[in-house]
Amino acid sequence: MKLVFPNGEHSQVLLSPGVNRIGSDPDSAAVLTQDGILPHHCEIHITSTGANLQVGVEGGPVTVNGKPVTDIMSLRAGDSIGIGPVVVAKYAIVEAARSAPSAGSPDEDSGATRVRMAVPKYVLRGVSGAVFSKVFPVTGPVVIGRAAECDISVPADEISRRHAMVKPTAEGLSVEDLGSSNGTYINNKRVQHGFLNPGDELRLDAVRFILVAPGMEMAARSPQAGRQAAATVVGRTSNTNKMQTWAMIMLAVAALLMIGLMIVKH
Protein backbone atom coordinates (compact mmCIF):
# COMPACT_ATOMS: atom_id res chain seq x y z
CA MET A 1 0.00 0.00 0.00
CA LYS A 2 1.15 3.54 -0.66
CA LEU A 3 0.12 7.18 -0.66
CA VAL A 4 0.61 9.18 -3.86
CA PHE A 5 0.53 13.00 -3.77
CA PRO A 6 -0.59 14.14 -7.25
CA ASN A 7 0.13 17.84 -6.54
CA GLY A 8 3.71 17.17 -5.44
CA GLU A 9 3.34 18.00 -1.73
CA HIS A 10 5.37 14.88 -0.93
CA SER A 11 6.98 11.97 -2.71
CA GLN A 12 5.01 8.74 -2.65
CA VAL A 13 4.98 6.97 0.73
CA LEU A 14 5.02 3.19 1.12
CA LEU A 15 2.78 2.20 4.03
CA SER A 16 3.96 -0.51 6.44
CA PRO A 17 1.79 -2.99 8.35
CA GLY A 18 0.58 -1.37 11.56
CA VAL A 19 0.27 2.36 12.30
CA ASN A 20 1.49 4.96 9.76
CA ARG A 21 1.29 8.49 11.19
CA ILE A 22 0.81 11.51 8.94
CA GLY A 23 1.59 15.05 10.10
CA SER A 24 4.26 17.66 10.71
CA ASP A 25 6.04 15.57 13.38
CA PRO A 26 9.49 14.57 11.98
CA ASP A 27 8.91 10.96 13.07
CA SER A 28 5.78 10.61 10.94
CA ALA A 29 5.64 8.16 8.05
CA ALA A 30 4.63 11.09 5.84
CA VAL A 31 6.04 14.41 7.08
CA LEU A 32 3.92 17.32 5.79
CA THR A 33 5.02 20.87 6.63
CA GLN A 34 2.25 22.83 4.89
CA ASP A 35 0.15 25.35 6.84
CA GLY A 36 -2.70 23.77 8.75
CA ILE A 37 -1.01 20.37 9.22
CA LEU A 38 -0.85 19.27 12.86
CA PRO A 39 1.96 17.13 14.36
CA HIS A 40 -0.27 14.03 14.51
CA HIS A 41 -2.82 15.02 11.92
CA CYS A 42 -4.09 11.49 11.18
CA GLU A 43 -2.89 7.92 10.85
CA ILE A 44 -3.46 4.95 8.56
CA HIS A 45 -3.67 1.45 10.03
CA ILE A 46 -2.65 -1.36 7.66
CA THR A 47 -4.13 -4.72 8.72
CA SER A 48 -4.49 -8.14 7.14
CA THR A 49 -8.06 -7.23 6.15
CA GLY A 50 -7.34 -3.81 4.61
CA ALA A 51 -6.62 -0.25 5.68
CA ASN A 52 -8.33 2.22 8.01
CA LEU A 53 -7.82 5.96 8.25
CA GLN A 54 -8.23 7.26 11.81
CA VAL A 55 -8.33 10.79 13.20
CA GLY A 56 -7.30 10.90 16.85
CA VAL A 57 -8.17 13.43 19.54
CA GLU A 58 -5.12 15.51 18.53
CA GLY A 59 -5.87 15.20 14.82
CA GLY A 60 -6.91 17.76 12.26
CA PRO A 61 -9.52 17.92 9.48
CA VAL A 62 -9.42 14.99 7.04
CA THR A 63 -11.75 13.95 4.23
CA VAL A 64 -12.07 10.78 2.16
CA ASN A 65 -13.61 11.35 -1.28
CA GLY A 66 -14.92 14.68 0.02
CA LYS A 67 -16.57 13.17 3.13
CA PRO A 68 -15.25 14.40 6.51
CA VAL A 69 -13.72 11.72 8.74
CA THR A 70 -14.55 12.21 12.42
CA ASP A 71 -13.20 8.94 13.81
CA ILE A 72 -12.25 6.02 11.58
CA MET A 73 -13.01 5.03 7.98
CA SER A 74 -11.98 2.16 5.74
CA LEU A 75 -9.83 2.93 2.71
CA ARG A 76 -10.07 1.43 -0.74
CA ALA A 77 -7.77 1.67 -3.74
CA GLY A 78 -8.23 4.98 -5.53
CA ASP A 79 -9.68 6.86 -2.55
CA SER A 80 -8.83 10.56 -2.46
CA ILE A 81 -7.68 11.77 0.99
CA GLY A 82 -7.80 15.46 1.87
CA ILE A 83 -5.35 16.29 4.66
CA GLY A 84 -5.76 19.74 6.16
CA PRO A 85 -6.71 22.66 3.92
CA VAL A 86 -4.52 21.97 0.87
CA VAL A 87 -2.85 18.53 0.83
CA VAL A 88 -4.42 15.80 -1.33
CA ALA A 89 -3.24 12.17 -1.43
CA LYS A 90 -4.37 9.09 -3.30
CA TYR A 91 -4.45 5.70 -1.57
CA ALA A 92 -3.11 2.93 -3.81
CA ILE A 93 -2.41 -0.78 -3.48
CA VAL A 94 1.03 -1.94 -4.54
CA GLU A 95 1.00 -5.14 -6.57
CA ALA A 96 3.86 -7.49 -5.78
CA ALA A 97 6.01 -8.03 -8.88
CA ARG A 98 6.11 -11.62 -10.09
CA SER A 99 9.52 -12.78 -11.24
CA ALA A 100 9.81 -14.98 -14.30
CA PRO A 101 10.22 -18.69 -13.57
CA SER A 102 13.85 -19.76 -13.39
CA ALA A 103 15.17 -22.29 -15.88
CA GLY A 104 17.29 -23.88 -13.17
CA SER A 105 16.37 -26.54 -10.65
CA PRO A 106 13.26 -25.79 -8.54
CA ASP A 107 15.34 -26.64 -5.48
CA GLU A 108 17.97 -24.04 -6.33
CA ASP A 109 18.47 -21.47 -3.56
CA SER A 110 18.10 -17.96 -4.99
CA GLY A 111 19.66 -16.44 -1.89
CA ALA A 112 16.51 -14.48 -1.00
CA THR A 113 15.02 -14.95 2.45
CA ARG A 114 11.39 -15.98 2.40
CA VAL A 115 9.21 -13.82 4.64
CA ARG A 116 6.70 -15.78 6.73
CA MET A 117 3.26 -14.21 7.04
CA ALA A 118 2.60 -13.01 10.60
CA VAL A 119 0.03 -15.05 12.52
CA PRO A 120 -2.76 -12.77 13.80
CA LYS A 121 -2.95 -12.54 17.58
CA TYR A 122 -6.75 -12.69 17.54
CA VAL A 123 -9.38 -14.13 15.20
CA LEU A 124 -13.14 -13.61 15.35
CA ARG A 125 -15.08 -16.70 14.28
CA GLY A 126 -18.71 -16.26 13.26
CA VAL A 127 -21.09 -18.69 14.97
CA SER A 128 -24.50 -17.45 13.82
CA GLY A 129 -26.41 -15.77 11.03
CA ALA A 130 -24.65 -14.23 8.04
CA VAL A 131 -21.18 -14.76 9.57
CA PHE A 132 -21.62 -18.43 10.48
CA SER A 133 -18.37 -20.45 9.94
CA LYS A 134 -16.48 -17.37 8.66
CA VAL A 135 -13.22 -16.23 10.29
CA PHE A 136 -11.91 -12.66 10.53
CA PRO A 137 -8.27 -12.00 11.57
CA VAL A 138 -7.88 -8.94 13.81
CA THR A 139 -4.46 -7.27 13.63
CA GLY A 140 -5.56 -3.65 14.06
CA PRO A 141 -8.71 -1.53 14.50
CA VAL A 142 -11.63 -3.31 12.80
CA VAL A 143 -15.09 -1.78 12.34
CA ILE A 144 -18.06 -4.18 12.20
CA GLY A 145 -21.35 -3.06 10.70
CA ARG A 146 -23.92 -3.30 7.93
CA ALA A 147 -22.24 -0.73 5.67
CA ALA A 148 -20.20 -2.08 2.77
CA GLU A 149 -17.18 0.06 3.71
CA CYS A 150 -16.84 -1.61 7.13
CA ASP A 151 -13.89 -3.98 7.65
CA ILE A 152 -16.36 -6.74 8.57
CA SER A 153 -19.55 -6.06 6.63
CA VAL A 154 -22.55 -8.02 7.94
CA PRO A 155 -25.63 -7.95 5.67
CA ALA A 156 -28.18 -8.12 8.49
CA ASP A 157 -30.98 -5.61 9.17
CA GLU A 158 -30.51 -5.79 12.96
CA ILE A 159 -26.90 -4.55 12.65
CA SER A 160 -26.25 -0.78 12.57
CA ARG A 161 -24.28 0.64 9.64
CA ARG A 162 -21.27 1.14 11.95
CA HIS A 163 -22.13 -1.08 14.89
CA ALA A 164 -18.90 -1.70 16.87
CA MET A 165 -15.13 -1.49 16.66
CA VAL A 166 -12.63 -4.06 17.99
CA LYS A 167 -8.92 -3.37 18.49
CA PRO A 168 -6.05 -5.49 19.88
CA THR A 169 -4.56 -4.19 23.13
CA ALA A 170 -2.25 -5.51 25.85
CA GLU A 171 -5.31 -6.43 27.96
CA GLY A 172 -7.12 -8.31 25.20
CA LEU A 173 -9.39 -7.36 22.33
CA SER A 174 -10.93 -3.96 23.06
CA VAL A 175 -14.60 -3.61 22.10
CA GLU A 176 -16.37 -0.28 21.60
CA ASP A 177 -20.02 0.20 20.69
CA LEU A 178 -20.31 2.92 18.01
CA GLY A 179 -23.78 4.11 19.00
CA SER A 180 -25.64 1.07 17.66
CA SER A 181 -29.41 0.77 17.94
CA ASN A 182 -29.56 -2.82 19.21
CA GLY A 183 -26.46 -2.92 21.39
CA THR A 184 -23.13 -4.72 21.73
CA TYR A 185 -22.78 -7.61 24.18
CA ILE A 186 -19.87 -9.52 25.70
CA ASN A 187 -21.00 -12.89 27.10
CA ASN A 188 -24.63 -11.60 27.04
CA LYS A 189 -23.76 -8.43 29.01
CA ARG A 190 -24.41 -5.17 27.18
CA VAL A 191 -21.35 -2.91 27.04
CA GLN A 192 -20.29 0.48 25.71
CA HIS A 193 -16.61 -0.41 26.21
CA GLY A 194 -15.21 -3.81 27.17
CA PHE A 195 -12.58 -6.46 26.56
CA LEU A 196 -12.76 -9.88 24.94
CA ASN A 197 -10.51 -12.75 26.01
CA PRO A 198 -10.08 -15.98 23.98
CA GLY A 199 -13.27 -18.02 24.31
CA ASP A 200 -15.50 -15.00 25.01
CA GLU A 201 -18.58 -14.31 22.89
CA LEU A 202 -19.16 -11.01 21.10
CA ARG A 203 -22.80 -10.45 20.15
CA LEU A 204 -24.15 -7.65 17.99
CA ASP A 205 -27.89 -8.06 18.56
CA ALA A 206 -28.43 -11.59 17.12
CA VAL A 207 -25.11 -11.92 15.24
CA ARG A 208 -22.52 -13.75 17.33
CA PHE A 209 -18.73 -14.20 17.18
CA ILE A 210 -16.30 -16.21 19.33
CA LEU A 211 -12.80 -14.86 19.93
CA VAL A 212 -10.10 -17.45 19.32
CA ALA A 213 -6.32 -17.24 19.49
CA PRO A 214 -3.71 -19.28 17.56
CA GLY A 215 -3.55 -22.82 18.99
CA MET A 216 -6.72 -22.39 21.05
CA GLU A 217 -9.10 -23.90 18.53
CA MET A 218 -6.98 -27.04 18.09
CA ALA A 219 -6.77 -27.50 21.86
CA ALA A 220 -10.50 -27.04 22.19
CA ARG A 221 -11.23 -29.59 19.51
CA SER A 222 -8.87 -32.29 20.75
CA PRO A 223 -11.07 -33.56 23.66
CA GLN A 224 -14.11 -33.51 21.44
CA ALA A 225 -12.27 -35.40 18.72
CA GLY A 226 -11.21 -37.95 21.32
CA ARG A 227 -14.77 -38.40 22.53
CA GLN A 228 -16.00 -38.78 18.95
CA ALA A 229 -13.32 -41.37 18.21
CA ALA A 230 -14.19 -43.27 21.39
CA ALA A 231 -17.87 -43.16 20.50
CA THR A 232 -17.07 -44.55 17.06
CA VAL A 233 -15.11 -47.46 18.54
CA VAL A 234 -17.88 -48.21 21.04
CA GLY A 235 -20.45 -48.10 18.26
CA ARG A 236 -18.47 -50.50 16.09
CA THR A 237 -17.90 -52.86 19.03
CA SER A 238 -21.60 -52.77 19.87
CA ASN A 239 -22.55 -53.61 16.26
CA THR A 240 -20.08 -56.51 16.20
CA ASN A 241 -21.49 -57.93 19.44
CA LYS A 242 -25.05 -57.69 18.07
CA MET A 243 -24.09 -59.60 14.92
CA GLN A 244 -22.38 -62.31 16.95
CA THR A 245 -25.47 -62.67 19.19
CA TRP A 246 -27.81 -63.02 16.22
CA ALA A 247 -25.53 -65.61 14.63
CA MET A 248 -25.59 -67.71 17.82
CA ILE A 249 -29.39 -67.47 18.00
CA MET A 250 -29.75 -68.58 14.39
CA LEU A 251 -27.42 -71.54 14.97
CA ALA A 252 -29.41 -72.54 18.04
CA VAL A 253 -32.68 -72.37 16.10
CA ALA A 254 -31.20 -74.46 13.28
CA ALA A 255 -29.96 -77.06 15.76
CA LEU A 256 -33.42 -77.33 17.37
CA LEU A 257 -35.03 -77.76 13.95
CA MET A 258 -32.61 -80.58 13.10
CA ILE A 259 -33.33 -82.32 16.39
CA GLY A 260 -37.07 -81.96 15.74
CA LEU A 261 -36.76 -83.52 12.29
CA MET A 262 -34.75 -86.45 13.64
CA ILE A 263 -37.37 -87.12 16.33
CA VAL A 264 -40.18 -87.07 13.72
CA LYS A 265 -38.34 -89.58 11.50
CA HIS A 266 -37.89 -92.02 14.35
N, C-alpha and C positions, 0 to 999 in steps of 0.2 A: 504494500500500500504506500501511496505517496501523496503529497500535496504539491500542486503545480500553481504557480502565481502568474497568470497570463499577462498582467500589467507590469511585471518585472520588479515587484516589491521585494522579492526574495528568490533565490534559486530554488529549484525543486527540493523537497524534503522527503527522504525515505522514512516512513513510520515504522517503529519497532514494536514487537508485541509488548503489551502493557500500556503504561501511561506516557503520552507524548504531550508535554506542555507547550503552549504557544503564548508568547507575550514578549515584553521588553526585558525580562530577566535574562542575564547572559547565559544562564544554565538551561534555558528553554531549548526544546528540540528545534523550534523555529523562532529565532530572535527577530522581532519586528520593532523598529525604533520610530515608526511614524507617530504623529500626534494622535492622541486618543487611545493608544494601546497601553494597557495596564501590565504590570509585571507578570501576573498570572491571569492573563485575559481569558483563556479557555484551555481545555485539554481534550485530546482524542485518545480513547481507550481502544486498543486493538486486541480482540479476543478471538478464540477459535471459531466463534459463530458470526463474526463480523466486526463492525466498528461503531462506536458511540461517541458523539460529541457532547461534552458536559461543560456547563458553566457553573463554576463554584461560587461561594459567597463573596469572594474577592474578585470575581470575574467582571468583564465588561460586556457591552452589547455585541451579540452574535446573531446572525441569521443563516438559515439553510434554505436555499431556493426562495429567498425573500421572506421566509417565515421566521419571526423571532424565536430564539431558543431561550427558555427561562430556566431549564433544569438539564435535561438530557434528551438526546434525539439520536436515532440510528442514522448511519450514513450509508449511502449507496454510491456505486461508481457513477461519476458524472455530476454529483451534487455540487452546487455552487455555494461556497461558504463566505459570508460577509463578516469580516473581523474588524470591529471598530467602525469608524466613519468612512474609511477609504480603501482598506485592504480587501482584495477579493482572491480567494483560492479555490481551486478545483480539486475534489477528492478523486483519486484514480487508483485502480487496482493494478499492481505490477504482475504481469505474467512471467512465470519462471521460464527461462530459455531452455529449450530441449536440445541437447547436443546430439549430433549425428551418431548412429551406432558405429562402434569401433569394429574394424575388420579383424582385430586380434582375438585372442581367446577370451571367452566371457568371464573366465576366472582371473584375468589379468588385472593387477592392482594399478589403478590410475594415479594413485598417490593422494587423491582427495579424501578427506575425512567425511564420512556420512553423518549427517546430523539427525539424531533421533528426535521424533516428535515428542514434545512434552506431554506427560500424562496429566489431565486436569485433576485438580485437587478435589473438586466436587462435581457430581453429576445429578441432575434431576431426572427421575424416571417417571413417566406418566403412568398412572394406574387407573384412570377412569376417563370416560367421555372421549373427546376428540384427540386427546394426547395419549390414549391407552397404548402401552408397549413402546412408546417413543422415548428416546433418551436425549438429554440436552446438556452438554458440557458447560460448566460455569467457570470461566477463568478471569472474569472481570464483571463490571456492572452489566446486568441483564434485565431488560424491561419485558414484562409479560403482560399481554393484553390482547384485545380483539383486533386492534388496528394492524394493518398489513406491515407498517414500518417497525413494529415491535420486534425485539430480538427473538422472542418466542411468541408467535402469533397463534392465538387459539380461536378458531371460528365457532364461538359459542355465544348465544345471545345474553347469557347471564354474566358474562365477563365484560368489564368496562374496557373502553378503548385502550387506556393505559391503566392497568389494574394494580400492578405491584412491581417492585424492583428488588432483585436479589444481588448481593455483592459479597465476594469472599473477604473475610477479615481474619484476624488472629484468633478471635473467639469462636468462629464458626461462619456459617453463611448468614449474613445480615439480610433481614426481610423488612421492606418498607411498603406500607399500603399507600398508593398514590391517589387517594381520595375516591376509591371505588364505591359503587352503589351497594354492592352485596357483600363486601367485606373480605378480609384476608385472615386466614386461620392457621395457627400452628398447633397440631394435635388437638383440633376442635376448639381451641381457645382463640377468640377474635383478638387481633393485635393491630396496632398502628405501626409499631416497631418491634422487632423480635429477632431471635437467632434460631437457626436450624442446626441440629447436630445430625450426623449420619444415623439413619433409621427414623428420623422425625418425618411427619407428614405435613406438607404444605397444601392448604385447600383454598382455592379461589371460588367461593360459592360452592358449586357442585363438582368442579374440576380439581382433581387431586394429583399430587406429585409425592414421591418418596425421595429423600435425599440419600444418595449412596456415595461411598468413597472407594477409590481403587482397592481391590482385594476384599471389600466388605461383602459384595454380592456373592462371590465364590464361597466365602466362609458361611454365609447364610444358607446357601443352597446345599452345602455338603451334608448336614444332618438329614435334610429332607430327602436328598438323593439316596442316602443310606437306608432310610426308612422305606423308600419306594423299592429299593433293591431287595431288602429283606421281605417286603410284602410279596414281591414277585416270586422269590424262592419258596415262601410258605404256600403261595397259591399253587405253584407247580407241584410241590410235595403233596398238597392236599388232593390235587387231581390224580396224581399217581396212585395214592392210597385208595381213592374211590374206584379206580379201574381195577386194581388188584382185588378189592372186595367183591365187585360184581363178577369178576372171573371165577372166584372161589364159589360164589353162589350158583353160578351157571353149571360149574362142574358138579356141585352137590346135587343139583336138580337132575342132571343127566345120569348120575350114578343111581339115584332113586328110581328113575324111569327104567334103567336097565335091570335093576333088581326086581321091579314090578313085572317086567316082561318075562323074566326067568321064572318067577313064581307062577304066572299064568300058564306057561308052557308045561310045567310039571303038574 
